């Protein structure tokens, strides 16, 4: 049975040739700054809501975790990475202030976080990951999808998007629980766009998924021009766009006011100093143990430590 996700369906609707290259031929696409930024923010919010305590983690703990889960891939320069990291931290600070500190709602662990699903539609198997599921006291779900776009699309476009109808169809099939509403949460602006998906809209979405599934099954992979063509990873292979200058990497990095840059530099320096002090202490403990002759090497779950002939500590994964 054919397997499809929202990302695959969206890719096919944008350009069938791009779908073929990515999902049929399995072409690799290079990492990019926006994707690494988005995944890192998602991971930090998943951590915030997955800690099994009656009270939320502090903002400092949340931003510390961002450093741990940060994905340093796809950035054009260290400066660009610093700008994206600072925006990620600012995004989490805004989210925490408005959704944890300033809200009248009690802090609750969601019914589901980063929930992977796969449901059988008959004509295809539909899979995906739901960022967050909240459950009301009455038992109904709210499906929430985090977005890290810097621009908010028109609501009319969001209402026609297939992502949340797909998630609603999956949630109802898996849990047999009514869905009260679906929400796109634009994190950079802390702006929520919520609406109700009617049975008619569900039916339209299923018809569109079946149409796309049929086109893929018939190997209909002709290229199609669209507004995103200049940013395509396969621009040079497209007969319609060959010779068109690529605009990949031309999107401006988030702005960083000079005072913010100074504060970020000082904060990073303090953290580096603390980490260096701790490393020196740990190195001394391990070295002293090995020099005592109790063992030639010692192991943890991540690697092994031993002393070279000149007495230098060697750590091997």
N, C-alpha and C positions, 0 to 999 in steps of 0.2 A: 504494500500500500504506500502511496506517495506520502512523504512527510513534509509539512509546510509550517512555517512560523510567520508571525506578523512581519518580521524583517524581510523574509524571503518574498512574501506577497507584495510588500511595499516596493522592494527592489524590482520585481517583475513589472509592476505597474509603472514604475519610473522608466525602465528600459529593459526589455526582454533580453537584449544581447548582454547587458551587464549581469543579469541573473545567470545566464548560461556560463559566462566566464567565472563567476564567483562560486556558484552552487553546483553546477554540473561538472565543469572542468576543475573546480577546486583551486582556482588561482588565489594566491595569497595577496592580501592588501596590506600595505605598510601601516604601522601605528600612526596615529595623529594626535595632536595636542588636545583637541576637543573631546575625543573619545577617552583619552587617559584622564582628563579632568572629570568627565561625567562618571566614569567607573569609580574613581576615587571618592567622589562625593557620595555616590550610592553606597559604597562600602562603609563609609563613616556613619551614615544614617542607619544602615542595617545594624551596625554595632550598637548604636545608641539605643535601639529598641529591642535588641536581643539579650541585653544584660538582665538576668533574672533577679531583679531587686524591686522592692516596692517604690523606690525613689529613683529618679533619673540620674545618670552620671552627670558630673559637673561640666560646664562649658570647657574648662581647661582640660579635663579628661578627654572630651570629644575632640578638641583640636590637637591634643597629643596623639590620639589614635589616627587622626588624618595623616600625621607624619609617618606612622607605621604602615598605613595602607596605600600611601601615595604611589602612583604608577609613573615612574620617570621616563616614559617612552614617548617618542613622536614629537618632541619639542625641537625647534630649530636652533635653539641656543640656551645657555644657562639663564640668560635674562628672560627669555620667553617662559621658561619653566617657572622662574620666580614669580612672574606676573600671574600665571595661571594658579600657582599654589596660593598666592595671597588672595586671589578671588575665591578660591575654594574655601579658604578659612573664613573670609568675610561672609560668604554664602551660608556657612554653617552657623556663624555667630548670629546672623539675622534670623535664620530658622529657629535657633534655640531660644532667642529672646522672645520671638512672637508666638512660638508653638509650645514652649515649655514654661517660660517664666511669666509671660503676660497673658496667658490664657486662663479662663475660668474652668476649663475642663481638667479633670484630674489626669495625671500621667498614667497611661494604660499601655500594656504590651499588646500590639496588634494581634489579630487572629492569625495572620500569616505574613511572613517576610520573605521576599525573594523566592516565592513559591513556584517551583517548576511543575509544569503540567503537560499532559499529553492526553488528548481526547480523540475518540474515533468518530468522524463525521460521516462515515460510510464511503465517501468518495476520496477522502484523504485523512491522515492523522494530523491533527493540529497541535502544535507544541508552543511553549513560550515560558516566560517567567513574569509573574505578577510581583511588582515591587512591594506592595503592601495591601493587606486586607484588614479593614476595621469592621467590627461588629457592633451594631447598636444594641441597647438594652432590649429592644423588641426582637432581636435575632437576625435582622437583615444586614447584608454586607454593604460596605462602601469600598469600591475598588479604586486604589490610588496609584497613579503612575507618576514618578518623579521625572521632571524634565530640567535639563541644565542649559537650554537655549538662552541666548542673550536677548532674543526678540520673541515677543508673544505673537503667535499667528492669529489671524482673525478667528473669532468663535465659529463662524460659518464653516471654515475649513476643518476645525476640530470636530464639529458635529458630523462631518462626512468621513472622518478618518476611521479606519477599520480597527485600530488597536484596541480601544476599550470595548467595542462590541464583541471582538474576539475573546477578550478576557471575561466579559460577562457570560458569554455562551459557555466558556470552559468552567467558570465558577459554578454555574447552575447545574451543569452536568456532573461535576465532581461532588459537590456538597448538597445539591438539591435544596438550596437556600435562596430565598429571594434577594435580589440586588436592589437596594434602595436608590443608589446613585453611583455614578462613576466620576472620577476627578483627575484632571491633569493638574499637578502641582508644579508650577514654574518656580524653581528654588532660588534663582538669582534675585528675583523680585519678590519672592514669597507671595506669589499670586496664584490663587486657586480658581480653576474653571471647572464647574460641576454641572452635570446634566443627567437627565433620566433617559435611558435607552428603551424605547418602546418595543413591543413584540414585532411591529412592522419593520423597525430599523434592524432588529436581529435578523429577520427574514431576508431583508435586502443584503445584509452583510454575508449571510450564508450563500446567497445566490452569487455574490461577487467572488467569494472564495472558491466556489465551485467553478465559476467561469475561468478564473486564473488557473486553477488546477487542471482544467481541460486543455487550456492553451499550452501549458507546460507538458502535459502528456502527449500532445500532438507535436511537440518540439517546435513551437512557433517562437523563434528567437531573433526576429529582425530588430535591428537597432531603432531607437525612437528618440528624436530630438526633444530635449527638455531644458529647463532653466539651470539644471545642475550639471549639464554636460562639461562645461569648462573645468569642473573639479573632479571629473571622473578619473579613476586610476587606470582606465584602459583607453584613454583618449586616442593614442597613436594607432590603435587597432580598429578604430571605428571608421567605416567608409564615409559616414555622414559628417564626421568632424575631423578627419585627418588633416593635420597642418594647423589646427586651431591652437593658439597658445594656451598652455595649462595655467589655471589659476590656483592650483593646489598650493597651500602654504601662504597664500596672499592675504588671508583673513588676519586683521590686526589682532595682536594679543590684547588681553584686557588692560585698561589703563592702570597705572600705579603712581599715585601722587608721591612727590619726593619725600614728604614727611612720613608717609606710610612706609616707603622704602627704608628710611632710616630706622624706624621702629622695628621693622621686620628683620633688618640686619642685626640690630642689638639683641633681639629675641633669639635669633638663630645662633649668634655668638655665645650667649649664655648657655644654650642647650648643648652646643658643641663642647664648651668647657666642662660642663657637668658630665657629659658622656666620656670625655677624655679622662677625667678624674676617676670615674668608675672603672674604665678599662685598665688604668694603671693599677688600681687596687686588685682587680681580678687577675691580672697578669702576675702580680706579686704572689698572690695566694697559690696559683697553679704552679708557678716556678718553684716556690719554697717546698711544695709537696713533692715535686719530682726530684729536687736536689736532696731531699731527705733520704732518697734511695728506696722508698716504700714501693715504687713501681717505675717501670721504664716509660710507660705511657698511661694516660688516663683518658677515658672516653665519656662523652655525653651523648644525647640523642642526635645531635647535629654534627659531631665530629670528634677528632682525637687530638690530644695535645701530647707533645714529647719535647725533649731538649736535644738540640743539635750538639755536636762535639764542642763547639765554641760557647756553649751555655745559652744560646739564644732560643727562646721559646718558639716552637713550630706548631701551628694549628692547621690541621688538614680535615676537610669535610669528609 
